[in-house]
Amino acid sequence: MASALSFSASLAGARLSAQQGPSRARVAPVAARAGAIGPGKKWESYETNKNGKVVRKPMHVRTGDLVVVIAGNDKGTTGKVERVNTKTGQLFLEGVNMKTKHQKSTTKDEPGKKVEMEAPIHHSNVMHWSEAEKVRSRVKMQINSDGKKVRVLKKTGEVLPN
């Protein structure tokens, strides 16, 4: 009886190891899946080039710029750009598009809590804001007297800091 147990157990082990080998080989790494880069859900994907690298969105906004929201619930609100995600073309503004996240308690004694956090906004829904003139404007590239490229507001002629 003992030999039958050890024989069936060894077969079961062989079956398990045989199943694990091919199944790992079949699962493609995340980067090799069509359109997927980095951790994410199966249905989420970024646009990729022929080498599998993410195609970055060209954006008119950079971190630290002062912008005004021109569409959405927070229309008319000005804020400073905190973060920019060039994969998705979204940005996070200081104090704009605030969402509430409900968090569970980490311990039994501590109660759960509500956390206010900024949600991303698409870069097409913002324009640069001139604090001096109190007007929104588009941006153009210009070569200054030193021969360097600088970003300039079209309406006011203000040079944006890099």
C-alpha positions in Angstrom: 0.0 0.0 0.0 2.9 2.3 0.9 4.4 1.7 -2.5 1.2 2.6 -4.3 0.9 5.9 -2.4 4.5 6.8 -3.2 4.0 5.8 -6.8 0.8 7.9 -7.2 2.3 10.8 -5.3 5.4 10.7 -7.6 3.1 10.6 -10.6 1.0 13.5 -9.3 4.2 15.5 -8.7 5.4 14.7 -12.2 2.0 15.8 -13.6 2.2 19.1 -11.7 5.7 19.9 -12.8 4.8 18.9 -16.4 1.8 21.3 -16.2 3.7 24.2 -14.7 6.5 24.1 -17.3 4.4 24.6 -20.5 1.9 27.0 -18.9 4.7 29.4 -17.9 6.1 29.2 -21.4 2.7 30.1 -22.9 2.2 33.2 -20.8 3.9 36.1 -22.6 5.7 38.7 -20.6 3.8 41.9 -20.1 6.0 43.9 -22.5 5.5 41.3 -25.3 1.7 41.4 -25.2 0.2 43.5 -28.0 0.2 47.2 -26.9 0.8 46.6 -23.2 3.7 48.1 -21.3 4.3 47.9 -17.6 1.8 46.8 -15.0 -1.8 47.2 -15.9 -5.0 45.5 -16.7 -5.4 43.2 -19.7 -7.8 45.7 -21.4 -5.6 48.7 -20.8 -2.9 49.4 -23.3 -0.7 52.2 -24.6 0.1 53.0 -28.2 3.4 51.4 -29.1 5.9 51.7 -31.9 7.3 48.8 -33.9 9.9 48.1 -31.2 7.2 47.8 -28.5 8.1 51.1 -26.8 5.4 53.5 -25.7 4.7 56.3 -28.0 4.7 59.5 -25.8 2.1 62.1 -26.4 3.4 65.5 -27.4 2.1 68.0 -24.9 2.0 71.8 -24.6 2.1 71.6 -20.8 5.1 70.9 -18.5 5.4 70.4 -14.8 5.3 73.7 -12.9 3.2 75.6 -15.5 0.3 77.7 -14.4 -2.8 76.7 -16.3 -6.6 77.3 -16.3 -9.2 74.5 -16.8 -11.3 75.2 -19.9 -13.6 72.1 -19.8 -15.2 69.9 -17.2 -16.6 70.4 -13.7 -13.7 72.6 -12.6 -14.0 74.9 -15.6 -12.4 78.3 -14.9 -10.2 77.0 -12.0 -6.5 77.9 -12.2 -3.8 75.6 -10.8 -0.1 74.6 -11.0 0.8 71.4 -12.8 2.2 68.9 -10.3 2.7 65.8 -12.5 2.5 65.0 -16.2 1.9 61.5 -17.6 3.1 61.5 -21.2 1.9 57.9 -21.8 -1.7 58.9 -21.4 -1.5 62.7 -22.1 -2.9 63.5 -18.6 -1.8 65.8 -15.9 -2.4 66.5 -12.2 -3.2 70.0 -11.0 -2.8 71.3 -7.5 -6.3 71.4 -5.8 -8.2 70.8 -9.1 -10.5 67.8 -9.9 -10.5 66.5 -6.3 -11.9 63.0 -5.8 -12.7 61.2 -2.5 -11.2 57.8 -1.9 -12.6 55.7 0.9 -9.9 53.7 2.7 -10.4 50.7 5.0 -8.8 50.7 8.4 -5.3 49.2 8.6 -5.8 48.0 12.2 -8.9 47.0 14.3 -8.6 50.0 16.6 -8.3 52.6 13.8 -11.5 53.6 11.9 -11.6 53.9 8.1 -11.1 57.3 6.5 -11.9 59.4 3.5 -8.9 60.7 1.5 -9.1 63.7 -0.8 -6.9 63.3 -3.8 -6.4 64.9 -7.2 -7.5 63.0 -10.3 -5.9 63.4 -13.7 -7.1 65.8 -16.4 -6.4 65.5 -20.1 -4.0 68.1 -21.4 -6.4 69.3 -24.1 -8.7 70.5 -21.3 -6.3 73.2 -20.0 -4.6 76.3 -21.4 -1.7 78.4 -20.0 -2.7 81.2 -17.7 -1.0 84.6 -17.6 -1.1 85.8 -14.0 -0.1 89.4 -14.9 -2.7 89.9 -17.7 -5.3 87.5 -16.2 -5.9 85.9 -19.6 -5.5 82.4 -21.0 -3.3 81.9 -24.1 -1.8 79.3 -26.4 2.0 78.7 -26.5 4.5 79.2 -29.3 8.2 78.4 -29.6 10.5 81.3 -30.2 14.3 81.7 -30.4 15.5 84.4 -28.0 18.5 86.7 -28.4 20.8 84.1 -26.9 19.9 81.6 -29.6 17.9 79.3 -27.2 14.4 78.1 -27.8 11.9 79.4 -25.3 8.1 79.0 -24.9 6.2 82.2 -25.2 2.5 83.0 -24.6 0.9 84.1 -27.8 -1.4 86.8 -26.4 0.9 88.5 -23.9 4.4 87.6 -25.2 5.4 86.3 -21.7 8.3 83.9 -21.7 7.5 80.7 -19.8 10.2 79.4 -17.4 11.7 76.0 -18.3 
